[in-house]
Amino acid sequence: NLTSVSEFFLMGLSDNPGLQPLLFGIFLSMYLVGVLGNLLIILVVSSDSHLHTPMYFFLSNLSLADIGFISTTVPKMIVDIQTQSRVISYVGCLTQMSFLILFGCMDGMLLTAMAYDRFVAICHPLHYSVIMNPRLCGFLVLVSFFVSLLDSQLHNLIVCLCSVEPQNLTDVLEFLLLGFSDDPELQPLTFSLFLSMYLVTMLGNLLITLAISSDSHLHTPMYVFLSILSLADIGFTSTTVPKVIWDIQTHNRVISHAGCLIQLSFFYLFGCLDSVLLTVMAYDRFVAVCYPLHYPVIMNPRLCRLLILLSFLISLLDSLLQCLIMSQLTFCTNVEIPNFFCDPPQLLKLSCNDTSTNKIFMYFIGAIFGGIPVSGILFSYTQIVSSILRLPSTGGRYRAFSTCGSHLSVVC
């Protein structure tokens, strides 16, 4: 029989009581040297203006990551040696593993960024100051953090899915999607409605993408973001609607637990990608209206690619976090979902274990990944309207507003 454990026992290096003071002294001295050395690097770089260069900026961030990396394991080891207690809880083990992978991956990503910095400095010395500008350096550090956070959450998700408790062995393997109606007479109408909506959405977004890619005059940041948004819309509708059409046609509304989690992951991925891209487009319009003379320099192709990559990484992180929360739910009896797709609030209601913590985390994540993009759009358009109202001529105001037309049409 399988039994559920809530704690782990860390064996350490040695149980010999005579070696404990020596181990304590070695690890404590190593930890202090590591922390103080990295803090000294950060202090020197921040205090000396001659070291305010991309290379030393990355080095100071690497020192912070190193402090986090060694602080993940060594303090726990020192406390265990001192207190003779080597127990760590399951949650503590997951937390330690998350931070270990986060800071470890960030070390690797920052070393890659530093290697790229040296490549530009040696191979393109005349363009170094233009390429390695502060904005790009900040984005490289931000991307390094999000990639590391994504790696950490992926490992967390794998461990959580592998740790099966005994009561989970009797969990349901399938869900029944109730859809809209069981009336046989309404099925052809529902089928035609969803099929036509799906085809119109697919063809419309594909037409936008094709028009932008084929016309060189539309190869601007705004339309590049719009084409990526169209692809995200295709992915978003393809997550749920084809399943609905198939279920109506085959009269089979069953979806597996794994299929439900996959659908949920893509639903959050493309949904979050839509909102983040709309925020990026709002920022693009903010720069175009408020800083028109600097627009080509600020919204350069490199920054656009980084913004798209960052949007995808943020959306993937949101998707993984939501999937991680839902994977912890246990379903025992009622497996009927009163919707045509795996609706997260309905899954929380159907769960037979306590979901209060899951709800708090889900709403907290939703507030961050949903609230920040909305705030970004509102802030951008507040600044845009303020700048436009200061223009003296009506024609100038009209031209400024017209530059935001494509974005406003998508938002509305």
SEDO-430205 format. One record per residue: x negated, y, z negated of N, C-alpha, C in turn; residue in one letter. Coordinates in steps of 0.1 Angstrom, whole numbers. Layout:
[fiba [X,Y,Z],[X,Y,Z],[X,Y,Z],a]
...
***
This chain:
[fiba [-8,-12,0],[0,0,0],[-9,12,0],n]
[fiba [-4,23,8],[-12,35,8],[-7,44,-4],l]
[fiba [-17,50,-10],[-14,60,-21],[-19,73,-17],t]
[fiba [-11,83,-22],[-15,97,-19],[-25,102,-30],s]
[fiba [-35,109,-25],[-45,115,-34],[-44,130,-33],v]
[fiba [-46,136,-44],[-46,151,-45],[-60,156,-48],s]
[fiba [-69,148,-51],[-83,152,-55],[-93,143,-48],e]
[fiba [-105,149,-47],[-117,141,-42],[-128,143,-52],f]
[fiba [-137,133,-52],[-149,133,-61],[-161,135,-52],f]
[fiba [-168,145,-54],[-181,148,-47],[-192,142,-54],l]
[fiba [-199,132,-47],[-210,124,-53],[-222,133,-55],m]
[fiba [-225,143,-47],[-236,151,-49],[-249,144,-45],g]
[fiba [-260,148,-50],[-273,143,-46],[-278,132,-56],l]
[fiba [-276,134,-69],[-281,124,-78],[-273,125,-91],s]
[fiba [-271,113,-98],[-265,113,-111],[-275,113,-122],d]
[fiba [-287,113,-119],[-298,113,-129],[-297,125,-138],n]
[fiba [-294,125,-151],[-294,137,-160],[-307,144,-160],p]
[fiba [-318,137,-158],[-331,144,-159],[-333,153,-147],g]
[fiba [-327,150,-136],[-328,158,-124],[-319,170,-123],l]
[fiba [-308,170,-131],[-298,181,-130],[-304,195,-132],q]
[fiba [-312,197,-142],[-318,211,-144],[-326,215,-132],p]
[fiba [-334,206,-126],[-342,209,-114],[-333,212,-102],l]
[fiba [-323,204,-100],[-314,207,-89],[-307,220,-91],l]
[fiba [-303,223,-103],[-296,236,-106],[-305,247,-103],f]
[fiba [-318,247,-107],[-327,257,-105],[-330,259,-90],g]
[fiba [-331,248,-83],[-335,249,-68],[-323,255,-61],i]
[fiba [-311,250,-63],[-299,256,-55],[-296,270,-59],f]
[fiba [-297,273,-72],[-295,287,-76],[-305,297,-70],l]
[fiba [-318,293,-70],[-328,302,-64],[-326,303,-49],s]
[fiba [-323,292,-42],[-320,292,-28],[-308,301,-25],m]
[fiba [-298,300,-33],[-286,308,-30],[-289,323,-32],y]
[fiba [-296,326,-43],[-299,340,-46],[-308,346,-35],l]
[fiba [-318,338,-31],[-327,343,-20],[-319,345,-7],v]
[fiba [-310,336,-4],[-302,337,8],[-293,349,8],g]
[fiba [-286,351,-3],[-277,362,-4],[-284,376,-4],v]
[fiba [-295,377,-13],[-302,389,-14],[-310,393,-1],l]
[fiba [-315,383,6],[-322,385,18],[-313,391,29],g]
[fiba [-301,385,30],[-292,389,40],[-286,403,37],n]
[fiba [-283,405,24],[-279,418,20],[-289,429,22],l]
[fiba [-302,426,20],[-313,435,23],[-313,439,38],l]
[fiba [-311,429,47],[-311,431,61],[-300,441,65],i]
[fiba [-288,438,59],[-276,447,62],[-279,461,57],i]
[fiba [-285,462,45],[-287,476,39],[-297,483,48],l]
[fiba [-308,476,52],[-318,483,60],[-312,487,74],v]
[fiba [-305,479,80],[-299,482,93],[-289,494,92],v]
[fiba [-281,494,82],[-271,504,80],[-277,518,76],s]
[fiba [-288,517,69],[-294,530,64],[-304,536,74],s]
[fiba [-309,529,83],[-319,534,92],[-312,537,106],d]
[fiba [-311,550,110],[-304,553,122],[-311,548,135],s]
[fiba [-325,545,134],[-332,540,145],[-328,525,148],h]
[fiba [-322,519,138],[-318,505,140],[-303,504,144],l]
[fiba [-297,515,147],[-283,514,151],[-282,511,166],h]
[fiba [-286,499,169],[-286,494,183],[-278,481,184],t]
[fiba [-274,477,196],[-266,465,196],[-273,453,190],p]
[fiba [-286,451,192],[-293,439,187],[-292,439,171],m]
[fiba [-294,450,165],[-294,450,150],[-280,450,145],y]
[fiba [-270,455,153],[-256,455,149],[-252,440,148],f]
[fiba [-256,432,159],[-253,418,158],[-260,411,147],f]
[fiba [-272,415,144],[-280,409,133],[-273,411,120],l]
[fiba [-268,423,118],[-261,426,105],[-249,418,103],s]
[fiba [-241,416,114],[-229,407,114],[-233,393,112],n]
[fiba [-245,389,117],[-250,375,115],[-253,373,101],l]
[fiba [-259,383,94],[-263,382,80],[-250,381,72],s]
[fiba [-239,388,75],[-227,386,68],[-221,372,69],l]
[fiba [-222,367,82],[-217,353,84],[-226,343,76],a]
[fiba [-239,346,75],[-247,337,68],[-244,337,53],d]
[fiba [-241,349,48],[-237,350,34],[-224,342,31],i]
[fiba [-214,343,41],[-202,335,39],[-204,320,41],g]
[fiba [-213,316,50],[-216,302,52],[-222,296,39],f]
[fiba [-232,302,33],[-238,295,22],[-229,297,9],i]
[fiba [-221,307,9],[-212,309,-2],[-200,299,-2],s]
[fiba [-198,292,9],[-188,283,10],[-190,270,2],t]
[fiba [-203,266,1],[-206,253,-5],[-215,254,-17],t]
[fiba [-226,263,-16],[-236,263,-27],[-230,267,-41],v]
[fiba [-222,278,-42],[-217,281,-55],[-209,269,-62],p]
[fiba [-201,262,-54],[-194,251,-59],[-203,240,-64],k]
[fiba [-214,238,-57],[-224,228,-61],[-231,232,-74],m]
[fiba [-234,245,-75],[-241,250,-88],[-231,248,-100],i]
[fiba [-219,252,-98],[-209,250,-109],[-207,236,-112],v]
[fiba [-207,227,-102],[-205,212,-105],[-217,207,-113],d]
[fiba [-229,211,-110],[-241,207,-117],[-240,212,-132],i]
[fiba [-236,224,-133],[-236,230,-146],[-225,225,-155],q]
[fiba [-213,222,-150],[-201,218,-158],[-200,202,-158],t]
[fiba [-208,195,-150],[-207,181,-149],[-193,176,-143],q]
[fiba [-187,185,-136],[-174,182,-130],[-175,183,-115],s]
[fiba [-173,172,-108],[-175,171,-93],[-162,169,-86],r]
[fiba [-151,173,-92],[-138,171,-86],[-134,183,-78],v]
[fiba [-128,181,-66],[-123,191,-58],[-109,187,-53],i]
[fiba [-100,196,-53],[-86,193,-49],[-85,192,-34],s]
[fiba [-74,186,-30],[-72,184,-15],[-71,198,-8],y]
[fiba [-63,207,-14],[-62,221,-9],[-76,228,-9],v]
[fiba [-83,226,-20],[-97,232,-21],[-106,226,-10],g]
[fiba [-105,213,-7],[-113,207,3],[-110,213,17],c]
[fiba [-97,214,20],[-93,220,32],[-98,234,34],l]
[fiba [-97,242,23],[-101,256,23],[-116,257,25],t]
[fiba [-124,248,18],[-138,248,20],[-142,245,34],q]
[fiba [-135,234,39],[-138,230,53],[-135,241,63],m]
[fiba [-124,248,61],[-120,259,70],[-131,270,71],s]
[fiba [-135,275,59],[-145,285,58],[-159,280,63],f]
[fiba [-162,268,61],[-175,262,65],[-175,263,81],l]
[fiba [-165,258,87],[-164,258,102],[-163,272,107],i]
[fiba [-156,281,100],[-154,295,105],[-168,302,105],l]
[fiba [-175,302,94],[-188,309,94],[-198,302,102],f]
[fiba [-198,288,103],[-207,281,111],[-206,284,125],g]
[fiba [-193,284,130],[-191,287,144],[-194,302,147],c]
[fiba [-191,311,137],[-194,325,140],[-209,327,141],m]
[fiba [-217,320,133],[-232,320,135],[-236,317,149],d]
[fiba [-230,306,154],[-233,302,168],[-229,312,179],g]
[fiba [-217,318,177],[-211,328,186],[-220,341,186],m]
[fiba [-224,345,174],[-232,357,173],[-246,355,179],l]
[fiba [-251,344,177],[-264,341,183],[-263,341,198],l]
[fiba [-252,336,204],[-249,337,218],[-248,352,223],t]
[fiba [-241,360,215],[-240,374,218],[-253,381,218],a]
[fiba [-262,377,208],[-275,383,207],[-284,379,219],m]
[fiba [-282,366,224],[-290,361,235],[-285,369,248],a]
[fiba [-272,372,249],[-267,380,261],[-273,394,260],y]
[fiba [-274,400,248],[-279,413,246],[-294,413,251],d]
[fiba [-302,403,248],[-316,403,252],[-317,401,267],r]
[fiba [-307,393,273],[-307,390,287],[-305,404,295],f]
[fiba [-295,412,290],[-292,425,296],[-304,434,295],v]
[fiba [-310,434,283],[-322,443,280],[-334,440,289],a]
[fiba [-336,427,292],[-348,423,300],[-345,423,315],i]
[fiba [-333,418,319],[-330,417,333],[-324,429,339],c]
[fiba [-317,437,331],[-311,450,336],[-314,461,327],h]
[fiba [-327,465,325],[-331,475,315],[-325,489,318],p]
[fiba [-324,492,331],[-319,506,334],[-304,507,331],l]
[fiba [-297,496,331],[-282,496,329],[-279,492,315],h]
[fiba [-289,490,306],[-286,484,293],[-277,492,285],y]
[fiba [-280,505,284],[-271,514,276],[-257,515,280],s]
[fiba [-255,514,294],[-242,514,299],[-234,501,297],v]
[fiba [-241,490,299],[-234,477,297],[-232,474,282],i]
[fiba [-242,475,274],[-241,472,260],[-236,485,252],m]
[fiba [-225,490,256],[-219,502,249],[-213,497,236],n]
[fiba [-210,507,227],[-204,503,214],[-191,496,215],p]
[fiba [-183,499,225],[-170,493,226],[-172,478,229],r]
[fiba [-181,475,239],[-183,461,242],[-189,453,230],l]
[fiba [-198,459,223],[-204,453,211],[-193,449,201],c]
[fiba [-184,459,198],[-174,456,189],[-165,445,194],g]
[fiba [-162,445,207],[-153,434,212],[-160,421,211],f]
[fiba [-173,420,214],[-180,407,213],[-180,402,199],l]
[fiba [-181,410,189],[-180,406,175],[-166,401,172],v]
[fiba [-156,409,177],[-142,405,174],[-139,392,181],l]
[fiba [-143,390,193],[-141,377,200],[-148,366,193],v]
[fiba [-160,368,188],[-167,358,181],[-159,354,168],s]
[fiba [-153,363,162],[-145,360,150],[-133,352,153],f]
[fiba [-126,356,164],[-114,349,167],[-116,335,173],f]
[fiba [-127,334,180],[-131,320,185],[-134,311,173],v]
[fiba [-141,317,163],[-145,309,152],[-133,306,143],s]
[fiba [-123,315,142],[-111,313,135],[-103,302,142],l]
[fiba [-103,303,155],[-95,293,163],[-101,279,161],l]
[fiba [-115,278,161],[-121,265,159],[-118,260,145],d]
[fiba [-118,269,135],[-115,265,121],[-101,259,120],s]
[fiba [-91,266,126],[-78,262,125],[-75,249,133],q]
[fiba [-82,247,144],[-81,234,151],[-85,222,143],l]
[fiba [-97,224,136],[-101,213,127],[-92,211,116],h]
[fiba [-86,222,110],[-77,221,99],[-64,213,104],n]
[fiba [-60,216,116],[-48,209,122],[-50,195,123],l]
[fiba [-62,191,128],[-66,177,130],[-66,169,117],i]
[fiba [-72,175,107],[-72,169,93],[-58,167,88],v]
[fiba [-50,178,89],[-36,178,83],[-28,167,90],c]
[fiba [-30,166,103],[-22,156,111],[-26,141,108],l]
[fiba [-39,140,104],[-44,127,101],[-41,122,86],c]
[fiba [-39,132,78],[-36,129,64],[-21,126,62],s]
[fiba [-17,113,63],[-3,109,62],[0,104,48],v]
[fiba [9,110,42],[14,106,29],[23,94,30],e]
[fiba [25,86,20],[33,74,21],[48,77,25],p]
[fiba [54,88,20],[68,91,23],[69,95,38],q]
[fiba [58,99,44],[59,103,58],[59,91,67],n]
[fiba [56,79,62],[56,68,71],[71,64,75],l]
[fiba [81,69,68],[94,67,72],[101,79,79],t]
[fiba [92,89,82],[97,100,89],[104,97,102],d]
[fiba [113,106,107],[119,104,120],[109,106,131],v]
[fiba [110,99,142],[101,100,153],[107,108,164],l]
[fiba [120,111,163],[128,117,174],[138,127,168],e]
[fiba [141,137,177],[151,147,173],[162,147,184],f]
[fiba [174,151,181],[185,152,191],[188,166,192],l]
[fiba [186,171,205],[189,185,208],[204,186,212],l]
[fiba [212,193,204],[227,193,206],[230,202,218],l]
[fiba [222,212,222],[224,220,233],[236,230,231],g]
[fiba [244,233,242],[255,242,241],[268,235,239],f]
[fiba [271,225,247],[284,219,247],[283,204,252],s]
[fiba [292,196,246],[292,182,251],[303,179,261],d]
[fiba [311,190,264],[322,189,274],[316,185,288],d]
[fiba [320,173,293],[315,169,306],[318,179,317],p]
[fiba [329,186,316],[333,195,327],[324,207,328],e]
[fiba [318,211,316],[309,222,316],[295,219,320],l]
[fiba [291,206,321],[278,202,324],[273,207,337],q]
[fiba [281,206,348],[276,211,361],[274,226,361],p]
[fiba [283,233,355],[282,248,354],[269,252,346],l]
[fiba [267,245,335],[255,248,327],[242,244,334],t]
[fiba [243,233,341],[231,229,349],[228,239,360],f]
[fiba [238,243,367],[236,253,378],[231,267,373],s]
[fiba [237,271,361],[233,283,355],[218,284,351],l]
[fiba [214,273,344],[200,272,340],[190,271,351],f]
[fiba [194,262,361],[186,260,373],[184,273,381],l]
[fiba [195,280,383],[194,293,391],[185,303,383],s]
[fiba [188,304,370],[180,314,362],[165,310,362],m]
[fiba [162,297,361],[148,293,361],[141,296,374],y]
[fiba [148,293,385],[143,295,399],[141,310,401],l]
[fiba [150,318,397],[149,333,399],[137,338,392],v]
[fiba [136,334,379],[125,338,371],[111,334,376],t]
[fiba [110,321,381],[98,316,386],[94,323,399],m]
[fiba [104,324,408],[101,331,421],[98,346,419],l]
[fiba [105,352,410],[102,367,408],[89,369,403],g]
[fiba [84,361,393],[71,363,387],[60,359,396],n]
[fiba [63,348,404],[53,344,414],[51,355,425],l]
[fiba [62,361,429],[62,372,439],[54,384,434],l]
[fiba [56,387,421],[48,398,415],[33,395,415],i]
[fiba [30,383,411],[16,378,411],[10,378,425],t]
[fiba [17,373,435],[13,372,449],[11,386,455],l]
[fiba [20,395,452],[19,409,457],[7,416,452],a]
[fiba [4,415,439],[-7,422,433],[-20,416,438],i]
[fiba [-21,403,439],[-33,396,443],[-37,399,458],s]
[fiba [-26,401,466],[-28,403,481],[-31,418,485],s]
[fiba [-26,427,476],[-28,441,480],[-39,447,472],d]
[fiba [-50,452,479],[-62,457,472],[-59,470,465],s]
[fiba [-48,477,469],[-45,490,462],[-39,487,448],h]
[fiba [-35,475,446],[-29,472,433],[-39,465,423],l]
[fiba [-52,465,427],[-62,459,419],[-67,469,409],h]
[fiba [-58,473,400],[-60,483,389],[-57,476,376],t]
[fiba [-63,481,365],[-60,474,352],[-45,472,349],p]
[fiba [-37,482,352],[-23,480,349],[-16,469,356],m]
[fiba [-19,467,369],[-13,456,377],[-20,443,374],y]
[fiba [-32,443,370],[-39,431,366],[-32,425,354],v]
[fiba [-30,434,344],[-23,430,332],[-8,425,335],f]
[fiba [-2,432,345],[12,428,349],[12,414,355],l]
[fiba [2,411,363],[1,398,369],[-1,387,359],s]
[fiba [-9,390,349],[-11,380,338],[1,379,330],i]
[fiba [8,390,328],[21,389,320],[31,381,328],l]
[fiba [31,382,341],[40,373,349],[37,359,348],s]
[fiba [24,355,347],[20,341,345],[25,337,331],l]
[fiba [23,346,321],[28,342,308],[43,340,307],a]
[fiba [50,348,315],[65,346,315],[69,333,322],d]
[fiba [61,329,332],[64,316,338],[61,305,328],i]
[fiba [50,306,321],[48,296,310],[58,296,299],g]
[fiba [63,307,295],[73,308,285],[86,302,289],f]
[fiba [91,305,301],[104,299,305],[102,284,308],t]
[fiba [90,280,313],[88,266,316],[86,257,303],s]
[fiba [85,263,292],[84,256,279],[97,249,275],t]
[fiba [108,256,278],[121,251,273],[131,248,284],t]
[fiba [132,257,295],[143,255,304],[142,242,312],v]
[fiba [130,238,318],[130,225,325],[135,213,316],p]
[fiba [132,213,304],[137,203,294],[152,203,293],k]
[fiba [158,215,293],[173,217,292],[179,211,305],v]
[fiba [174,215,316],[179,210,329],[178,195,330],i]
[fiba [167,190,326],[165,175,326],[175,168,317],w]
[fiba [177,174,305],[186,168,295],[201,168,301],d]
[fiba [205,179,307],[218,179,312],[220,169,324],i]
[fiba [210,168,332],[211,159,343],[211,144,339],q]
[fiba [203,141,329],[202,127,325],[210,123,313],t]
[fiba [217,133,307],[225,131,295],[217,125,284],h]
[fiba [204,128,283],[195,124,273],[189,136,266],n]
[fiba [193,138,254],[189,150,247],[179,147,236],r]
[fiba [172,136,237],[162,132,226],[149,138,230],v]
[fiba [142,143,219],[128,148,220],[120,142,209],i]
[fiba [108,137,212],[100,131,201],[94,142,192],s]
[fiba [89,137,180],[83,146,171],[71,153,177],h]
[fiba [63,145,183],[51,151,190],[55,160,201],a]
[fiba [65,157,209],[70,165,219],[75,178,214],g]
[fiba [82,178,202],[87,190,196],[76,199,192],c]
[fiba [66,193,186],[54,202,182],[47,208,194],l]
[fiba [46,200,205],[39,206,217],[48,217,222],i]
[fiba [61,215,223],[70,225,228],[69,238,220],q]
[fiba [69,236,207],[68,247,197],[55,254,199],l]
[fiba [44,247,201],[31,253,203],[30,262,215],s]
[fiba [35,257,227],[35,265,239],[45,277,238],f]
[fiba [56,275,231],[66,285,229],[60,297,222],f]
[fiba [53,295,211],[46,305,204],[34,311,212],y]
[fiba [27,302,219],[15,307,226],[19,317,237],l]
[fiba [29,314,245],[33,323,256],[41,335,251],f]
[fiba [49,332,240],[57,343,234],[48,354,228],g]
[fiba [38,350,221],[28,359,215],[20,366,226],c]
[fiba [16,358,236],[8,363,247],[16,375,254],l]
[fiba [29,373,256],[37,384,262],[36,396,254],d]
[fiba [38,395,241],[38,408,232],[25,414,232],s]
[fiba [14,406,231],[0,412,230],[-3,419,243],v]
[fiba [1,412,255],[-2,419,268],[6,432,269],l]
[fiba [18,432,264],[25,445,265],[18,456,257],l]
[fiba [12,452,246],[4,461,238],[-8,466,245],t]
[fiba [-15,457,252],[-26,461,260],[-22,470,271],v]
[fiba [-11,467,278],[-6,476,288],[-2,490,283],m]
[fiba [3,490,271],[6,503,264],[-6,511,262],a]
[fiba [-17,504,257],[-30,511,255],[-36,516,268],y]
[fiba [-34,508,279],[-38,512,292],[-31,525,297],d]
[fiba [-18,526,294],[-11,538,298],[-15,550,289],r]
[fiba [-18,547,276],[-22,557,267],[-35,564,272],f]
[fiba [-45,555,276],[-57,561,282],[-55,568,294],v]
[fiba [-46,563,303],[-44,569,316],[-38,583,315],a]
[fiba [-29,585,305],[-22,598,303],[-30,607,294],v]
[fiba [-35,602,284],[-42,611,274],[-57,614,277],c]
[fiba [-63,605,285],[-77,606,289],[-79,603,303],y]
[fiba [-72,611,312],[-72,607,327],[-86,608,333],p]
[fiba [-95,617,329],[-108,619,335],[-117,607,331],l]
[fiba [-115,601,319],[-124,591,314],[-118,577,317],h]
[fiba [-106,576,323],[-99,564,325],[-107,553,332],y]
[fiba [-114,556,344],[-122,545,351],[-133,540,342],p]
[fiba [-139,549,334],[-150,545,325],[-146,536,314],v]
[fiba [-135,540,307],[-130,533,296],[-124,520,300],i]
[fiba [-114,520,310],[-108,508,314],[-115,501,325],m]
[fiba [-128,498,323],[-136,491,333],[-133,476,333],n]
[fiba [-136,469,344],[-133,455,346],[-137,446,334],p]
[fiba [-149,449,328],[-154,441,317],[-144,442,305],r]
[fiba [-140,454,302],[-131,456,291],[-118,450,293],l]
[fiba [-113,450,306],[-100,444,309],[-101,429,307],c]
[fiba [-112,423,312],[-113,408,310],[-114,405,295],r]
[fiba [-121,413,287],[-122,410,273],[-108,412,266],l]
[fiba [-100,422,270],[-87,423,265],[-78,411,268],l]
[fiba [-79,406,280],[-71,394,284],[-75,382,276],i]
[fiba [-89,381,274],[-94,369,267],[-90,370,252],l]
[fiba [-91,382,246],[-87,385,232],[-72,382,231],l]
[fiba [-64,386,240],[-49,384,239],[-46,369,239],s]
[fiba [-54,361,247],[-52,347,248],[-56,340,235],f]
[fiba [-67,344,229],[-72,338,217],[-63,342,205],l]
[fiba [-58,354,204],[-48,358,194],[-36,349,195],i]
[fiba [-31,347,207],[-19,339,209],[-21,325,206],s]
[fiba [-33,320,209],[-36,306,206],[-37,304,191],l]
[fiba [-43,314,184],[-44,313,170],[-30,313,163],l]
[fiba [-21,322,168],[-7,322,163],[0,309,165],d]
[fiba [-2,303,177],[4,290,180],[-1,279,171],s]
[fiba [-14,279,169],[-20,268,160],[-15,270,146],l]
[fiba [-14,282,141],[-10,284,127],[5,280,125],l]
[fiba [13,283,135],[27,279,134],[29,264,135],q]
[fiba [21,258,144],[22,244,146],[17,237,133],c]
[fiba [7,242,127],[1,237,114],[12,237,103],l]
[fiba [19,248,102],[30,249,92],[41,239,95],i]
[fiba [45,237,108],[56,228,111],[52,213,110],m]
[fiba [39,211,112],[34,197,110],[35,192,96],s]
[fiba [36,201,86],[36,197,72],[51,193,68],q]
[fiba [61,195,76],[74,193,73],[77,178,73],l]
[fiba [86,173,64],[91,159,64],[106,159,67],t]
[fiba [110,150,77],[124,149,81],[128,135,78],f]
[fiba [140,134,71],[144,121,66],[157,116,72],c]
[fiba [167,124,72],[180,119,76],[186,127,88],t]
[fiba [190,139,86],[196,147,97],[186,151,107],n]
[fiba [187,146,119],[177,150,129],[183,157,141],v]
[fiba [195,162,139],[202,169,150],[199,184,150],e]
[fiba [193,189,160],[189,203,161],[200,211,169],i]
[fiba [207,220,163],[218,227,169],[213,238,179],p]
[fiba [205,234,189],[199,243,198],[195,235,210],n]
[fiba [190,242,221],[186,234,233],[171,233,233],f]
[fiba [164,237,223],[149,235,221],[146,234,207],f]
[fiba [133,231,204],[129,229,190],[128,243,183],c]
[fiba [139,248,177],[139,261,171],[133,260,157],d]
[fiba [122,268,154],[115,267,141],[124,269,129],p]
[fiba [133,279,129],[142,281,117],[151,269,115],p]
[fiba [156,262,126],[164,250,125],[156,239,119],q]
[fiba [143,238,123],[135,227,118],[133,229,103],l]
[fiba [131,241,99],[130,243,84],[142,239,76],l]
[fiba [154,242,82],[166,238,76],[168,223,75],k]
[fiba [163,216,85],[165,201,86],[155,194,77],l]
[fiba [144,201,73],[134,194,65],[139,190,51],s]
[fiba [135,178,47],[140,173,34],[130,176,22],c]
[fiba [120,183,25],[111,187,14],[112,202,12],n]
[fiba [105,207,1],[106,221,-2],[99,230,8],d]
[fiba [106,239,15],[101,247,26],[99,261,22],t]
[fiba [100,265,9],[98,279,5],[85,284,9],s]
[fiba [74,277,6],[61,281,10],[59,282,25],t]
[fiba [64,272,32],[64,273,47],[71,285,52],n]
[fiba [82,288,47],[89,300,51],[81,313,49],k]
[fiba [75,314,37],[68,326,34],[56,327,44],i]
[fiba [49,316,46],[38,317,56],[42,320,70],f]
[fiba [54,314,74],[59,316,88],[63,330,90],m]
[fiba [70,336,80],[74,350,81],[62,360,80],y]
[fiba [52,356,72],[40,364,71],[33,365,84],f]
[fiba [31,353,90],[24,352,103],[32,359,114],i]
[fiba [45,357,113],[53,364,123],[53,379,122],g]
[fiba [52,384,109],[51,399,107],[38,404,113],a]
[fiba [27,396,111],[14,401,116],[13,401,131],i]
[fiba [16,389,137],[15,387,152],[26,394,159],f]
[fiba [37,397,153],[48,404,159],[48,419,156],g]
[fiba [45,422,143],[46,436,139],[35,445,145],g]
[fiba [22,439,145],[11,447,150],[13,451,165],i]
[fiba [17,442,174],[19,446,188],[30,457,189],p]
[fiba [41,455,182],[52,465,182],[46,479,177],v]
[fiba [39,479,167],[33,491,161],[23,497,171],s]
[fiba [16,489,178],[6,494,188],[13,501,200],g]
[fiba [25,495,205],[32,500,215],[39,514,211],i]
[fiba [44,514,199],[51,526,194],[40,537,193],l]
[fiba [29,534,187],[18,544,185],[14,550,199],f]
[fiba [11,541,208],[7,545,222],[17,554,228],s]
[fiba [30,551,228],[39,560,234],[42,572,226],y]
[fiba [40,572,213],[41,585,206],[30,594,210],t]
[fiba [18,589,212],[7,598,217],[10,602,232],q]
[fiba [15,593,240],[18,596,254],[28,607,255],i]
[fiba [40,606,248],[50,616,248],[45,629,243],v]
[fiba [37,629,232],[31,641,227],[22,648,237],s]
[fiba [14,641,244],[5,647,254],[13,652,266],s]
[fiba [24,645,270],[32,649,282],[39,662,279],i]
[fiba [45,663,267],[52,675,263],[44,688,262],l]
[fiba [31,686,261],[21,697,261],[18,702,275],r]
[fiba [22,694,285],[19,699,299],[28,711,303],l]
[fiba [22,721,309],[30,733,312],[40,731,323],p]
[fiba [37,723,334],[46,722,345],[55,710,345],s]
[fiba [67,711,350],[77,700,351],[71,689,360],t]
[fiba [65,693,371],[59,683,380],[49,675,374],g]
[fiba [40,681,366],[30,674,359],[36,664,349],g]
[fiba [46,668,342],[53,659,333],[59,647,340],r]
[fiba [65,650,351],[71,639,359],[61,629,364],y]
[fiba [49,634,369],[39,625,374],[33,616,362],r]
[fiba [32,623,350],[27,616,339],[36,605,334],a]
[fiba [49,608,334],[59,598,330],[60,586,341],f]
[fiba [58,590,353],[59,580,364],[48,569,363],s]
[fiba [36,573,357],[26,563,355],[29,552,345],t]
[fiba [39,555,337],[43,545,327],[55,537,331],c]
[fiba [60,540,344],[72,533,348],[72,518,348],g]
[fiba [61,512,354],[60,498,355],[60,491,341],s]
[fiba [53,498,331],[52,492,318],[65,493,311],h]
[fiba [72,505,312],[85,507,305],[95,498,311],l]
[fiba [95,495,324],[105,486,330],[103,472,324],s]
[fiba [91,468,322],[89,454,316],[93,454,301],v]
[fiba [90,465,294],[93,465,279],[108,465,277],v]
[fiba [115,474,286],[129,475,284],[137,463,290],c]
***
